[in-house]
Amino acid sequence: MAIFGLLAGILAILGPDWPARAATTERVVANRYSGLAIEGFDPVAYFIDRTATQGVAEFEAQQGGVAWRFRNEGNRASFVAHPEVYGPQFGGYDPTDVTRGVTVAGNPRFWVISGNRLYLFSREQSRDAFAADPARFLKEATARWPELVRTLAQ
């Protein structure tokens, strides 16, 4: 009984909206505990600053069932207006793995911008292979993605 009481107390402290904040979708790579897309990195900063930059809680937006963080209000506004441009392609899954028919979460520290779109990779070797021939990987990944996305929860 004491354990249930303790658990109820913790949930009361977290508040009634806690499950909604932690909810995630498999169609966009997000931390299963925090609900943050791409580990809280600012997706717009890859384009503007050409670097992986952590966002802050003050500048957060909900999109695609997950929370996105930004380093400033301008980046947040740009993303909200055009998430299809600034969000990582293939939901943040590694496109080299998508070409193999599997979904492996990309790491926001391994990235490439190609054709004005952001791609995240699970490992450096995948990033380097993609960068050497993005057209080949994108053709194959784009063909495989519709089949894979149907297997992911919304």
N, C-alpha and C positions, 0 to 999 in steps of 0.2 A: 504494500500500500504506500509506503514511504517513497518508493521509486516513482510510482504514478503521480503522487503529489508533487514531487520535485520536477518531474517532466511537465506537469500542468503549469507549475509556477514559471518555468523557463519559457514555455510557449506564451504565457500571459505577458511576460516582459517583452518578448519579441514583437508582440502586437498581432492583431488579426490579419494584417496584410503580409506577414512574413512569407507564407507559401507563395504568394504572387510574385514577390521580389526574387525568390529563388528559382522560380519556374524557368525552364529552358526548353529549347526545341532542338532536335537533332539535325534539323535542316540548316542550322547556323551553328558553327562551332562556338560553344560557350562553356565556361567553367561550371561544372555541375553543382558546386556549392554556393558560389556567389551569383551565378546567373549572368556574369559579365562575358560579353562577346570578346573574342580574341584577347583574353586575359586582361582586359581593361586598357589595351593600347588604343591610341587615337588613330582611326583609319585614315582620316584626312591628313594627318601629319606626314604620312608616307609620301603624299603628293606634294605638299607645301614645303616641308622641311627636309624631305628625302632621308628621313631617319625614323626608326621605331621609337615612339615617344609615349610614355604612360599618360593616360587621361586622368582627370580628377573627378571625384564624386560631385563636385559643384556643377560640372558641365556634363550632364548625363541625359540620354534620350532612350526611349523604348522603340525598338524597331524589329520586326520579324520575331517577336516573342522573347527577345533578350535585351539586356541593358548594354548600351554602348557608352563609352566615356571619351571625353575630348579634353584637350589642354586649354581651350578657350571657347567663348561663346560663338565666335566666327566659324570655327571648325564644326561646332555642333550644328549651327544653322545650315552650313553647306551640306552636311551629311543628311539632315532631315529633309532638305529640298531635293537631294539626289542620292539616295542610298544605293541605287543601282550602279552609280559611278564610283562611289567611294568605298562601299563595302567590299570585302574580299570575295572574289569570284569562287564559284562552287561552294558557297557557304563557309569558306575558310578551310575547306579540305584541300589536301595536297593534290594538285592536278596530275602529278606523275603517278600517284597511286590511283587516282580516278581512272587513268588510262588502263590500269590493270584490273579495273572493275571492283576496287575496294575503296572504302572511305577511311582515311587516316587524317586525323586533325592536324592542321598546319600549326606551326610554331610562329608566333608573331615576330620572332627575331630573325627568321629565315624568310625573306620576301623578295619579290621582284615586281616591278611595274612594267607591264608589256602592253602595248596598244592602249595606253591610258587606263589600264585596269590593274588592280592589286591582286596578287597571287601569294598565298602563304604555303610554306613547305614544311614537312615533318623533320627534315634533316638537310644539312648543307649539301650533300651529294645530290639530292633531288633538285634543290635550287639550282645548282651548277649545271646539271643535265638539262633542265628546262631552259635556262638562260642561253645555252648553246644552240637550241633549236626549238624556240617557243611555238612556231607554226605547227610543227609535227605534234607536239604534246597537246596543243589546244584543239587541233582537229580531232584527235582521238578522245580527249577528255570531254569535249563538247558532245560527241556522239554517244559516249557512255553515260553522261550525267543524267539524262532523263530517266533511264532505267534505275540508276542508283538512288535518285531522289525519291522515287516511289517506295523504297524500302526504309526510308527515314521517317521517324515520327514527326508530326507537325507540332 
